[in-house]
Amino acid sequence: MEAWLTQHFVNSALVYTGVAMVAAPIIIHLINRFQYKRVRFAAMEFLLQSQQTNQRRVLLEQLLLLLLRILLIVCLLLLIARLILDPDQLSMFQGAKSHHVIVLDDSGSMRNIWGEQSAFQEGLQVVRKIAAEGTSRPNTEKFSLILLSRADAPLFLQRDINEELINELDAKLGNLTCSHQSLDLNQGLEAAADLLNEDRAVIKTLHLISDFRKADWQEKKSVAATIEKLSSNDTTINLVKTVPDSQPNLAITELSGATEVAAVDVPLRLRVSVKNFGDKVAQDVRVSAFVDQNKLPMSIVFDKIEAGSEVSQDFDVVFNKPNLHQINVSLSNDALDSDNERFLSINVKQSNPVLIVDGNPSGNEWMYVQTAIAPDAAITGFAPSVENVDYLRRHPLNQFKNIYLLNVAELPLDAIDALETFVKNGGGLIWFAGPSVQPAFYNDKLYKEGNGLFPAPLEIAPRDLPARDSNTLVDLEVGDHPLFSVFAGQDNPLIEAVSIMRYFPISAQWLQNKAATASGVSIIAKLRNQDPLILEHRLGKGRIITCLTSAGPVQTSEGEPWNSWALNPSYIVFQLELQKYLVQSRSHEQAETSGDPIAFSLDAATYTDEVEILTPVTAGGRTVRLKATPQQDSDASNSGDLKLITTFRETDQPGVYTVQLKRQDQTVESQMYAFNFPVTESNLELATTDELTAELGNSPSIQIQEPGEFQWIQGQEAGREITNTILIILFILLLCEQLLAYRLSYHPQTASVAA
C-alpha cells in the first residue's frame, strides 16, 4: 500500500490523515440526528405523520448532502497530498511500475563546451535528476541506462530505483567519460525499443538525452521511424536537449601526404586543412606542428577562413633518421577541443627501392626513368634498381615500392604470377609500351578479359599520330587526375611542348563495347585524336598505370622517335608524382577513425602470439598485452598457412598507437596506427525545436525538453494539470453543497409590519 501511495502522491504521509478526516462529516451528521429529546404532544403527532409522507425524499437529499461534504474533504486531501497522477496514463488503475529507459548520447560532439559545462556533463546531470526523483517513490520505478557507444551492453538494466542504486549510479557516472566517436542514434533507440518491448505490463518512458545536432536529424528517416514506432507502442518519449545554442567551431579536417615515400633527409610535403563550421569569419588562425611531440619552429597561418569554408596549406618536414615517427598538428582550443588536433604516423626509410625492368637489353629507356625519379637518392629518396625480365621470377618483389615494365615483349608465366601477387598486396605497377611489345601475348596473358595486369586489349600494331594541323593543338591532353594536378590550367607550356609520334592503340571493339562498363578502368590522358594514351586500373589493393607510348625517345625503323616527352621537364614532374600516387594506396594513416578496431592476422611461421600495444601518451600511455589465437578457417588449414588473429578495440582516444609484434626469432617489429577524431562530429549546428517537431510530428506522447529545464522530471507539469482540475471540481462541489444545504435548512418568513 505504501508503494502505491508513494507512486501517486508527493506528500504520501498526509493521505492517512486525510482519510481519517473523511469520517468527520459522517460523525457530525450522526450527532445532529441524535441531539434532541423525544416529547410527545398532539401537534408533533401531526408533524410526524407529515414527515413520513416525505421521509424517503428527505433521506436521499440528506445523504446527497453528506456525500458532497465527504467529496469536499477528499478534494482537499488530493490538493494537500499533491496527486501526481498523469491522466493520460491512468497508472492509478493499472497498479504497475514505471520503467524509465535512458539513452545517453556520448558521441564526440557531446564534448562541446560552453563556459565551465559540457554537453555530456549536462546529460549526466539529467540522468542523476531522473534517478533521484524516483527515490521519492522507492521500489515503484525501474531504471535502465544505455550509452550510445555501448548500446548492446546497458550500463544499468531494469534496476529498481532506491538508495542502493543511487549510490552505485553516482560511482559509475563519476568515472564516465564521453567518447570521441561518431555514433548512430538509431542504434541506441532500437536497443531501447527491444528493452521496452520486453516489459509489457509497465508504464514505459524513454528519455533520449543528446545535443540534437542538425546533422544527426536531417534526412535520418530511420531515427524518426524508430521514435514513431515507440510512441505508437504506448511509450512516452522525452527528447532532452543538453546544449542551449549552436557554438562556432574550427576543426582540423586533414593531415595527409605521400608518407609511404618518406626518406631520411628528404623533405616530405604534408597538407593540413582547417574548416570553419561556424557562421562567422575566423581570422588569424594559427596551426602548430609537432614531430615526435617536439614542436617545429614554425606556425601555419590562415589569415581568414570564411564561414562554412575549408582551406589548406602545405608544409615540409625533414626526418634525420629512419624508422617510425609521428606528426601531429593543433590549433587553439574552442567549443570542441577534440577536433583541434590531428595525427599522422610515418615509417621513414633510408631510401625507397624501385625496380625498373627494361625489355630491350640494348635500349636505354631505363636511364630516362632513373634520372627522373632519382638523379640523386639524397634528393628524392628513391633508389631505383635496373634488372632484366628474369629477375621477376627469381627474387622477392615485396621489397619494392613500385615496379616499372618498359617495352617488355613477353613475360614468363611464373613472373606474371609474382607480379599479380605484388600488385594485389598493394604494390604499384607502371607499364610503358614500345616496339618490342607483342599485342597477342598482352591480350591473352596480361589482359585476361579484364582480370589481369593490363587494362585493355591492344590493336595488332603501333600507330603513328597524324601531324598537327595547327600550332594551337597539343598532342597530350591530360584529365582531372591527381597525377596531373601540377599541370592544371589552360596555359601549360610544359605539356604543350610534348610531342607524341607513335603509340599503341587500344582495341576499337573494346572502346566501343566494353570501355564504358569496364570495372575500375579509367582513361586519365588522351591524344589529340582522342585515342587513350594513359590508363589506370586496380588489381586487389594495388594500382596499375599504363602508358601506351615509350618511356624514352626510342627510334622507329624510319629513325623517328616515339615521343619527345622524356626530354621535357614535365616528364620528371610526372614520374615523381607517379611514385607518390601509387604508394598512397598502401598508406593507412588516414584510414583509422577513433573507435575503429585494429585487426591482426599474423603468419604463425613468422610471428609469435604476443601482441603489445602502447596507447597514446595523451591517454596515459598504458600498455595492453593481447594473445593471438589460431584462425578457425578451413581454407587456411587446407592451404597450410596458419594465421594468428586478434583484435584490439580500445581505440577511442585520438592519437598514435604503437604496436609491438614479436617474431619467432625473438626480434621485435614495431608498427604505428594514427587514430583521429571524426570530422562528422565537428559541425555543432543544432536542430531547433520546430525542426524536430516537423521531423517527428506532433504526437502528444513525444515531448521535447529544453536544456536546463527540469520541471518535467519532478512531475510539476502533470501536477499543475491535476491541481487545476481538482480546484475546478472543488469549486463545483462547494457550490452544490451550499445550494443543497440552503434548500434543506429551515428559513421562516418574516411577518409583515402592520401599517
N, C-alpha and C positions, 0 to 999 in steps of 0.2 A: 504493500500500500504506500509506503514511504517513497519507493522508487517512482510509482505512478504520479504521486503528488509533485515530486521534485521535477518531473519531466514537463509538467504543465503550469507550475506556479513559481514565480520568483521568490515570494515570501511564503513558502510552503508551511512554515511553523504556525502561521496565523490561521490556517484553514481549520484546524481543530477548534480553536476559539470561536471562529465564525459559525461552525456547525452547531456549537453549543448555543450561540445567540439565536439560532433559528427557533429554538424552543421558547424564547421569550414571548412572542405574540400568542403562542398557544396557551402558555400559562396564564397570561393576562386575560385571555378570552375565557378560560375556565374560572378564574377568580371572579370575573364580572358576573358569571352565571350563578354563583353561589353566595353573593354578598347581600342577599335580602332575607327577611323573616317572613314566614307564612302567616298571614292574618286573613281569616275568612269573614266576609261581610257581603251583603246582597249585591251591592254594586259591582264588587270584584267577581262574583259568580257570573254576572252578565259579561264582564270583560273577558273572562276565561273562555266562555262559550264563543265569543267573537274571535279570540286568538286561535282557537282550534281550527276555525274555518280557514285561516291564512297561515297555519303553522308551517306547512311544507315550503311555501314560498319564502317565508321569513328565514327559515333554517338555511335554505340554499343561498340566500343573499348574505347571511352572516358567514357561512363557510367560504363564500367567494371573497368576502372582505378579509377573512383570516388568511386565505391563500395569497391575496395581494400583499399583505403585510409580511408574510413569510418570504415571498419573492423579492420584496424590497430589501430584507436582510441579506438574502443570497447575492443580490447585485452589489450591495455594499461590500460583502465578503470578497467577491471577484475583483472589485476595484482595489481593495486594500492588499489582497494577496497577489495582485498583478498576474492575471491569467495571460499566458503567452501562447495559447493555442493558435495555430495557423488555420483559419477556417478552410483554406483550400485542401489541407492535408487531412483534417479531421482525425488527428492522431489520438485524440481522447477516446475515440470509439474503436480504434484499431488496437490499442494496447500493445504496440510493438516498439522495439528500439529504433533509434535513428542511426544510420550508417553514413559517416562523413568520409568521403574519399577525396583526398587532396592530391592533385597533380602539380608538382612544383617544377617549373621551368628552370633548369640550371644550365642552359646553353650559354655560349660565350658572350652574347650581347647582354646577359643579366649581370655582367661585371661592370656595367655602366654606372659611373659615379657622378653624383652631384653633391656638393658640399662635403659633409662627412658621411653620407649614406650611399649605399649602392642598391641597385635593383634587387639583387639576391638577398641582401640583408633585410630589405623591406619585406621580401617574400617570407623569410624566416620569422619575422615579427608577426605576420598574419597567421602563420601556422601555429605559433605559440598562443595567440589570442583565441583561435578556434578551439584548441585543446583546453585552454584554461576555462573558457566558458562552459565546456562540458562538465567540469568538476562541480558546478553548482547543482548538477543533477547526476550524481555519481551512479555508475553502472547502468545507465539508461542509454548511453551513447557509445557507438562503436567508431573506431578511428583507423583509417588506413592512409599511409603516406607513400606516394610514388614519385621518385626522382626521374626526370625525363632521361637522364643519362643512363639510368638503370631501370628502365621500365619493366623489364622481365623479372626483377627482384625487388619487390616493395620493401622500403625501409621499415615500415610498420604494417602489419596485416591483421585487420579485423580485431583490434585490441580494444577492450573496454576502457573508457576514459575514467581514470581515477588518479589518486596522488602518485601511485607507483608508476603509472605511465608518464605523468608529467615530469617526474624526476629523471626517468630514462630518456624522455624526449629532450630535455634540456641538455643532458650529457651528449647526446648524439648530434643535436643541432649546433652545439658549441664547437664541434670538431668538423662540421660540414663546410666544404668549400665549393665554390662554383666551378664548373668545368670550363675548358677552353674550346669546346667542340660545337659544331653545327648539328643540331638535333632536330628530330621530326616530332612536331607537336601531336600529329595524328597517332603516332606510335604510343605515346603516353595515354591519349584519350581511349584508344582501343584497349589498352591494358586495364584502364579504369572501368570500361564498359564490361569487360569479361568478369571483373571482380564484382560489380554491382549486380550482374545477371545471376550470380550465384546466390544472392540474398533476395529472395522474392517476397519475404514477409516483413521487410523493414521499410522505414521512410528513408529514401535514398537521396543523398545530396552530393553533388560533385562540385568541388572547388578547383578551378584552374587558375593558378597563380603565375602570371607571366608579365613581361613588359609589353606584349601585344604590338610588336613591330609590324609595320605595314607589309614588309617583305614576307612575313610569316602567314599573312592572311590574304594577300592579293592572289587571286587565281589558285587558291588552295581549296578546291572543292571537296577534297577528302575530309578536311578538318570540319567544314560546315556540315557535311553529311553525317559524320560521326556524332556531332553535337545534336543534330536534329533527331537522330536515332535514339540518343539518350533521353532527350526531352519528351519524346513520344512514348517512352517506356517508364513513365511516372517517376522521372528523376528531375529534381530541382538542380539547376546549374547556375553556379556563381562564377562569373568571369571577373577575376580580381586583378586590377591593374596595380603595378608597383612603381611605375615611372610617371611623374606628373607632366613632363614636357619633353619634346624631342630635343636632343643635345647635338651641337655641332661636333664633328669628329673628323680627324685626319688619320689616315691609315697607310702604312707601307704595304703595298699590294704585290710587289715583285722584287726579288733579288735573284738575278739569273746571269748566266754567261756560259761560255763553252768550257765548262770546268773539266771535262774529260781530256782536254789538251793542255791542261796546266803543266808547266815545266819550270824547273829551277831557273831563276834569274831572267825569266821571260815575262814581260808584262802581260797580265791576264785582264782583259777588259770585262767588267761587270756592269750590269744595268740595275738601277734602283728606280722604282716607280712609287709615287705618292698620289693618293686620291683624296679629294676633298668631298666628304659625304655631307657637309653642312650646307646651309642656304646663304652663306656669306663668303666673300672673297677672303682667302687666307694669304697673308703676306709674310715675307722673310722667314720661310720655313727652312730650318737647318737640320740636316741629317748627319749624324756621326757614324763613322765606320770603324770596326774593330777586327783585328786578326788575332786569333788565339787569345781573345779577351784583352788585347793591348790596343789602345786607341791609336788610330792613324793620325798623323799630324796634318789633318785637312778636314774641311767641312764641305758637304754637298749642299749648296744653297739654291732654293727655289724662290725667286723673287716674288712670284704671285701665282696662286692656284685658284682658278675660278671655281665657283660653287658647282659641284657635281662633276668636275672635270678631273682627269688624271694626267699627270706629267711625269716624264722620265729623264734621267741623266745617266751618262756613262762615267765610270771612273776606273782607273787602273790599279792593280795590286801586284806586287812583286814578292815572290817567295824565295828566300835564300837557302832553303834546304828542302829535301823531298819528304815524302810520307804524308800523313793525314793532317789537315788544317781545317779550322772552322772560321767562318766570317759571319759577322752579324752587323746590321745597321739599325740605328734607332733614332727616333725624334723625341721631342719633349712630350711629357705626359699631358693627356687631355681627358675627355669624358670616358674613353675606353683605352686603358693603358696597354692591354694585351696586344693590340694590333699596331703598336708603335715600334715594334721590333720584328726583324725577320732574320732567319738563319740560313746558312749555306754550308755544306760540308764538301771538302775538296781533297782529292788524293793527288798530290803533286808528284810528278815523276821527274827523274833526272832528264829524260827525253822521251818522246813518243815515237815508237817504231812504226814505220810504214813500209809495206812490201810493194815493190814495183816489178812486175813480170812483163818483159818485152818479148813479144813473139817473133821478132825479127832479129836474130843474133848479130847481123851485120848493121843493124839500124842504130840510130842514136836518139830515138824519141824519148827514151827514159831520161836523157840529160835535161830536156826541157822541163819535165815534171819535177825532177830532183832539184833543179836550180830554182824553180818557182816556190817549192814548199820548204826548201832548206838550203839556201845559199850559205848559211852558217847555222848550225844547230843551236848555237847560243842565242841566235836572234829570234828564231821561230819556235824552237823547242821540238821540232820534228827531226827524226833520224831515219831517213829512207835507206832501204836495202834493195839492191837490184839483183834479181835472180832469174833463172830460166823456168820454163813450164814444169820441168821435172821436180823442182823444189816443192811444189804444191802437194805432191803425193808422198814426200819423204820426211817432211818436217811439220811440227805442230804449228798451227796458224793463229791460235788464240793469243799469242804474244803481241800481235799486230793490232793497231787501231783500225787501219784501213788497208785495202789491197787494190792496186791498180792492175788491170789486164789491158796491155797495149798491143793492138794489131796481132792478136793471137789467132792463129788459124784454127786449131783444134785443141781439145783438152782430153787427157786420159780420163776414163770413167771414174777411177778412184780419186782423181784430182777434183772432178766435179762434185763427188760426194763430200770431200773435205771442205770445198768452198760453200756448199749448201749448209753444212753444219756450222761453219763460221758465221755466215750471214744470219741464220736462224737464231743464233745465240746473241745477236746484236751487232755483229761486225758490219763495216761499211765496204761496199764493193763499187769500183768505178771501171766502166768499160770505155775504151776508145777504139774506134774502128780503124781500118787501114787496108791496104791492098792484099794482105795475107788472109783476111777473113774468108771463111768458107760458109756461105749462107746456108747450104743444105745441112751442114753439121749444126749450126746455130739453131736453125728452125726445129730440128729433130731432137737434139740432145740438151739444148740450153733453154729454148722457149717452152717446150713440153706442154703445149696447149694452155699456156698461161700459168703454169705451176712451177716454172724453173727460174734460172738465174738471169734470163734475158726477157725483156718486157714484151716484145712483139716479133713476129716473123719478118724476115728481110726479103727484099727482091733478090733476083739471082745475080745481079751485078751492080757495082757502084755507078753513080750517075754524076754528070757534070752540071753545075748550076749555071744557067744561062747568064751571059754578060749583062751588066746593068744597063737599063735604058736611060737612066737619069742619075745624076750625082746626088739627088735627094734621097735615093733609096739606100737602105743598108742591108747587108747580107744577113746579119744576125739580129733577130727580133726577140728580145727577152721578155718573159712574162712577169707577173706579180708573184714573185717567189723569193724566199729569204736569201737564196744564193745570189740573186741579182739586186738586192736592196741597195747596194752601194752604187749601182748604175741607174737608180730610179731617176726619172725626169726626162723631159723631152729632148733637151740639148745634151747629148752624150758623145763627146768627140772620141773617147776611147773605143766604145762599141762601134761607132760609125766607121772607124778606120780598119776594122776587121774584115778580111776578105775570105770567103769560103768558095773554093773552086770545085771540090769533089766531095761526095758524101755517099753513104749507103742509104737508099730509100727504104722505108717501111712498106710492107706488102699493101698494095692498093685495096685488095679484097678485105684485109684486116681493118684498114682505116674506114672502109665503107660499112662493114657489117658488125665489127666487134669493138672498135675503139671506144664507142660511147658507153658500152656495157662492161668493158674490161675492168675487173675489180682491182682497185688500188693503183692503176697505171695512169699517170698524168703526163701530158706534154708541157714542159716548162720553158722551152725555147724553140723557135721556128726559123726557117729560112725565109727569104723574101718571097719565094714562090709558095709559101705556106706549108711546105713539107716539114715534118718534125725533124729537129736536129738533136735536142736533148730531152730525154725522158726520165721519169722517176717511178720506181715501184718498190714494193716491200715484199720481203720474204721472212716470215717469222718475226723476230724482233728487230731485224736489220733493214737498212735502206740500200737501194741499188740505184746508181746514177749511170745512165748510158748516153754517151756522146757518139753520134753517127759519122763523125769525121775523125781525122787522125789527131794524135796528141802533139805532133810536131809537123813541120813542113816537109813531110815525106814526098819524094818525087814520083810522078806518074811515069809511064813509059815514054810519054812525049816530053818529059823533062819539066813538067809543070808541077808546082807544089799543091798538095791537097788544100792547104789553107795557110794563112799568114797569122793566125791567132797567137801561136806560141811566140811570135816576135813582137806582140803588142803588150803594153803594160797591164791591160785588163786581164790578161791570162794569169799573171801572178796573183792578182786580187781574187780571181775566180777560184784558183786552186787552193788558196788559203781558206777562203770561205767554205769551200767544199769539204775540207778536212774538219772544220768546226761543225758544220751542219750534220755530217754523217755520224760523228761520235756523240752528238747530243741525244741520239736515240738510246744510248746506254745510260745516260745520266739519270739519277734517281733523286737528286736533292730537292727538286720541286714537286715530286710526286706525293710526298707524305704530308698529311694534314693531321693536326692534333686529334688523337683518338684512334687513328688507323693502326691496326696491328702490324707487327713485324713478324713475318712468317719465315721460318728457317727450314730449308731442305738440304741437308748436308750429305755428301758422299761418305758412306761409312768407311770406305777404304782410305780416305784422306783425313777425315776428322774424327775426333772422339765425340762422346755425347755431352760434353761440358760446354755450356754457353754462359758467358758472363757479360752482364750489361751494366754500364755506368750511366745513370740518369743525368740530365743536365745539371750543371753547377747551380743554376738559378733555382732548382728544385731540391737542393741539398746535396746533390752528388752521391746518392746512395748506390750501393752495388747490389744487383739482383742476379742470382745464380739459377739457371734452368738446366734441366736434364732432357735431352732429346731422346725420343723413343723410336724404335724401328717402324717404318711405314707399313701399315697393313694394306698392301696393294698387290693383287695377283700379277698385274703387269710388271711391276718392279721385281717381283720374285722370279718371274719367268725370264726376265732379261738378265738377271744376275746382278743388277745394280741395286744394292741395298741403300735406302735413304733413311737418314735420321731426321725426324721432324719435331718441331716445337714452335710455339707461338708466344710472343711477348705482347701483351695487350695494354700495359700501363704506360701509355704514351700521351696522356692528356696534356702534360706540361710542355709548352713550346720550348725548343732548344735542340741541342745536338746530343744524341745518344751514341755512346761509344760501345761497340760490341767486340768482345774478345773470343775468338774461336781457337780451340786447341787442336793442333794437328796430331796425327798418330806418331810423328817423330818428336813430339813434345814441344815443338815451336808454337808460337802464338801468332795468329793472323788477326789484325785489327781492321774494323770497318766503322764507318760513321754514317749516321742517319739524321738528317735535319728535319725536324717537325715544326710546322708553322701554324699560327692562328688562322682559322678560315676567314677568307675575305668576305664571305657571305654574311658574317656576323657583324660587319663594320658599319652597315647602314642602320642608324639608330632612329630613323623616322618612324613615328608611332602612328598606328591606326586610331582614328578618332572614334568616340562612342557612336556617332551617327554612321560611320563606315562599318563598324562591327554590326550594328543593328541592321543595316542594309544587307550585309552578307549573311546574317543568321536569321533574319526575320524578326517579327515582334511577338514571339511566343512568350506567354506570361511565365512560363517555367524557366526562362533564361533571363537572369539578372546580371547587369554589368555594374560592378562596384568600382567607384573612382578611387584613386590612390589616396591613402591617408585617412579614409573614412572607415570606421569600424562599428557604426551603429547596427549594421545588419548582422554582425557577429553576436551582439548582445541581445538580439531579438527585439530591439526597440521599434523597428518599423512595424512588425506584426503586432507588438504590444500596443502601439498607439491606435492601430486599426481596431483591435478588440476593445480597447478602452472607450473609444468614441461610440462604438456600437452599444456597449453596456450603459454608457451615460444616457444615450437616447432611450434605451429600454427602461432605465431607472426613472427618467422624467415621465414617460408614459404611465408607468406603474403608479407613481406618486399622484399623477392627475386622476387616474381611475380610482385610486384608493380614497382620495378626498371627495370625489363625486359620490361614490358609493356610501362612504361614511356619512356624508351630509344627508343623503336620501334616507338612510336607516335611522338617523338620530331624530329626537323629538324637537319640534320647533313650534311652540304655541303662538297663536296670532295675538297681537297686541290689541286690547279693546279700544274702541274709538272714544275720544273725549266728547261728552255731550256739549253742544253749543250753549 
